[in-house]
Amino acid sequence: DMLCSLGKLVCHGLDKQLFLPVKELNQMRRTALESIFSKPSEQQMPHISFDVKRKKSISVLVSDQEDAQLFKEKCNMVFAEWTPASKVELGDNVYPWIPAFIDDGKVDAYLEMLDAKPDYIVSDNVGLGLEAAKRGIKWIAGPMLNSSNSYSLKAYMEVAGASGAFLSSELNQEQLAQISAPAEFKLFMQVYGPITMMTPRQCLLASCGRCRSGRNMFTAECKNCSGSETFYDEKEIPFHIVKTPGYINRVFNDAMLYIPEAVDQVNADSFLLDFRSLPFLSTSRAGKLAIFDFFAGDRKKYEDAKKAAGLITRGNYQRGF
């Protein structure tokens, strides 16, 4: 399945015991690839542009019923992190948020949830997004799918039947301004919450010797257990491991994403505040309300919101990709 293959090689007239340095061989390879993939400017893909002024709103992501009840009265889109074990009641402005990894044995439970026909879902799993589209459900491509240009949005809309997508958190303000989609395709952006650095299936707790099942990651006990741990890198910067059943592990940054200025600067439909309950977080409901009100435009809540957020970062919003 090679992209290209070597054709007829002419070796006439070469000296005996000729040696071709690897450096020269690599340069020949790079030159050949550049000649294959470089295209005249007139053949480059056209820029996608839609002149759309979007009506901005705030949405939230929660993981427990109390927070869902609190925020569904304040905004028209509350997303609940959903698994078959979820206790959050869907409906009435509360919509499911599907993770990237799904245990093979739980697929039927997710399909059963889709058969209930929620109005919207956010899915970090394209397969479940496609199943939602088949059922006429509006699905939003989640932030883990990392939509970073207009063509990715076009593909999600025209090929995968998505109704919207989260913009990549790796882009800065200038790069985000270059992304465009038609008005009916809704654009979302996360502006507050924990930063997921990676989501491996390997049990990180077992790898560092802090799991009940020891280093054997293939036991039923390891598969079904949950736990959390904080570890530090060589610079003593903390990172947080959160494990949930199904071998699913997530590693979070210690600082919270916090970019309220993006609500005014980025042309998107909805700006997400991630208020999930995680073991390393202790934000009170009063703090969450202060953050919500500040991002929604109440500048009097500036100090309360910043205090509730704790250690913060703007991520890639300034430096970009």
Secondary structure as UniProt FT lines:
FT   TURN            12..13
FT   TURN            16..17
FT   HELIX           22..37
FT   HELIX           41..43
FT   STRAND          57..62
FT   HELIX           65..71
FT   TURN            72..74
FT   STRAND          78..81
FT   TURN            84..85
FT   TURN            92..93
FT   STRAND          94..98
FT   HELIX           104..106
FT   HELIX           107..115
FT   STRAND          120..123
FT   HELIX           126..134
FT   TURN            135..136
FT   STRAND          138..141
FT   HELIX           143..145
FT   HELIX           150..158
FT   STRAND          164..167
FT   TURN            169..170
FT   HELIX           173..177
FT   TURN            183..184
FT   STRAND          186..198
FT   HELIX           204..207
FT   TURN            208..209
FT   TURN            212..215
FT   TURN            217..218
FT   HELIX           220..224
FT   STRAND          227..232
FT   TURN            234..235
FT   STRAND          238..244
FT   TURN            245..247
FT   STRAND          248..258
FT   TURN            260..261
FT   HELIX           262..265
FT   STRAND          270..274
FT   TURN            279..280
FT   HELIX           285..295
FT   TURN            296..297
FT   HELIX           299..301
FT   HELIX           302..309
FT   STRAND          312..313
FT   TURN            315..319
//
